[in-house]
Amino acid sequence: EVQLEESGGGLVKPGGSLRLSCAASGFMFSSYSMNWVRQAPGKGLEWVSSISSGSSYIYYADSMKGRFTISRDNAKNSLYLQMNSLRAEDTAVYYCARTGRIAARPDGVWFDPWGQGTLVTVSS
Amino acid sequence: DIQMTQSPSSLSASVGDRVTISCRASQGISDYLAWYQQKPGKVPTLLISAASTLQSGVPSRFSGSGSGTDFTLTISSLQPEDVATYYCQKYNGAPFTFGPGTKVDIK
């Protein structure tokens, strides 16, 4: 069974940093592109970042560029999101999501499945 | 960047009704369009990929159509368990933008 488990969320002050992790199991992690999606309280889904299986292709939403860094460790079956210079508007549940099939890059592939999410709250 | 819009933003329908949700891309995206269902308090799940390919395990009352810029998600006979917010997403290339969502509930 494919499982994705996020961790690392919590309360952080504006301007602070946080590192999210996503532990993957039940599939060949090193073959799949991975993604982060967030959802602010009561709001819709917002794509954050994507990374190809070998980390050759990395994409960010414009509002996260320069502040967030996606990475992965295929030996540890783990995906990461380093978030710096956090703002109140970054408060959200952060989901990791696998791409739906094996491909050379994240482009052209839907997101499936999704993890349960981890809540990040940015507040003083 | 390509923008995704959905209409309506919410709807209320009776059990058994046919429900149609529209999704529009500001530029053509071929059939690189997915639909997700998010039930209240739950994680989003994939319903349809490639505009019209129903995922395994998804009830056949759900269907998707469209190509280019205009897409539709149809629930042929609304059931109580279909109460959810439905999102479309373009995935032809980054940014992998989601539509704003359509909230569906039972009248």
Interface residues (C-beta under 8 A of the other chain):
Chain A: N35 V37 G44 L45 E46 W47 S50 Y59 A61 D62 Y95 G100 P106 D107 G108 V109 W110 F111 D112 P113 W114 G115 Q116 G117
Chain B: D1 Y32 A34 Y36 Q38 V43 P44 T45 L46 S49 A50 Q55 T85 Y87 Q89 Y91 N92 G93 A94 P95 F96 T97 F98 G99 P100 G101
